[in-house]
Amino acid sequence: MNRFIRLKNSDLEKAAKILNEGGVVIFPTDTVYGIGCRYDDEGAVDLLYHIKKTPKSQPFPILVSGIDQVKRLAKVTASGQKLIDKYWPGGLTVILGTLDGSKKLGFRMSNSGLVR
């Protein structure tokens, strides 16, 4: 299985397949190229930590295409909503508590239509 792809518009279906199979894709964002995987695939997240040589104590942000995705995972506070309204899409990562309050997650909505 090909587990890596550098994402461009013509490769969206191929990238989705790779992500759904536990792989990693490289994609352009508003500022630099990003590298990512599905946040809900533990094996893929472990692979991403390995590739990036990032300590597991440093969480990655979850990229979203809309506020509805955030609300499925986190409680959006009034201050969080103000930041989202003002800076999304764009280069701001918003940190919010999970719905059960057990931890915090970072969310980002890229300015890149390709990523969204």
SVG drawing of the C-alpha trace seen along z (x, -y; Angstrom):
<svg xmlns="http://www.w3.org/2000/svg" viewBox="-22 -39 35 41">
<polyline fill="none" stroke="black" stroke-width="0.4" points="0.0,0.0 1.2,-3.5 1.0,-5.3 2.3,-8.7 1.2,-11.3 1.9,-14.9 -1.6,-16.4 -2.7,-18.5 -6.3,-19.1 -6.2,-16.2 -5.3,-13.8 -8.1,-14.3 -9.7,-10.9 -6.4,-9.1 -5.5,-11.1 -8.8,-10.2 -8.2,-6.5 -4.7,-6.7 -6.0,-8.5 -8.8,-6.0 -6.2,-3.2 -4.1,-4.7 -1.7,-6.6 -0.2,-10.1 -0.5,-12.9 1.4,-16.0 -0.7,-19.1 -0.3,-22.8 -1.7,-25.1 -2.0,-28.9 1.6,-29.2 3.7,-26.0 3.2,-22.4 1.6,-20.3 1.7,-16.6 -1.2,-14.9 -3.4,-11.9 -6.8,-11.0 -6.9,-12.2 -9.1,-9.2 -6.6,-6.6 -4.2,-5.8 -1.8,-3.9 -1.7,-6.8 -1.1,-9.3 1.8,-7.2 3.2,-7.1 2.9,-10.9 4.8,-11.3 7.5,-9.0 7.9,-10.8 8.0,-14.2 10.1,-13.1 7.7,-15.0 7.4,-14.0 4.0,-12.6 3.6,-15.2 3.2,-17.7 -0.3,-17.2 -1.0,-18.0 -3.9,-20.3 -7.0,-18.8 -7.8,-20.4 -11.5,-21.0 -13.6,-22.3 -16.3,-23.8 -17.4,-24.6 -19.8,-21.6 -16.7,-19.3 -15.4,-21.1 -18.7,-20.9 -18.7,-17.1 -15.5,-16.9 -15.3,-20.0 -17.2,-22.5 -17.0,-25.8 -16.8,-28.6 -18.0,-32.2 -14.4,-33.3 -13.5,-30.4 -16.4,-31.3 -15.3,-35.0 -11.8,-33.9 -13.3,-31.4 -15.5,-34.1 -12.7,-36.6 -9.8,-34.5 -11.2,-31.4 -10.4,-30.4 -6.8,-31.3 -3.7,-30.6 -5.1,-30.5 -5.3,-27.3 -8.1,-27.4 -7.7,-25.3 -10.9,-23.9 -11.9,-21.4 -13.4,-18.1 -17.1,-17.5 -16.4,-15.4 -13.8,-17.9 -11.1,-15.2 -8.6,-17.0 -8.0,-19.9 -7.7,-19.8 -6.4,-22.3 -8.4,-23.0 -7.5,-24.9 -9.4,-25.8 -7.0,-26.4 -7.5,-29.3 -6.7,-26.8 -9.8,-25.5 -7.9,-22.4 -7.3,-21.5 -10.9,-22.4"/>
</svg>
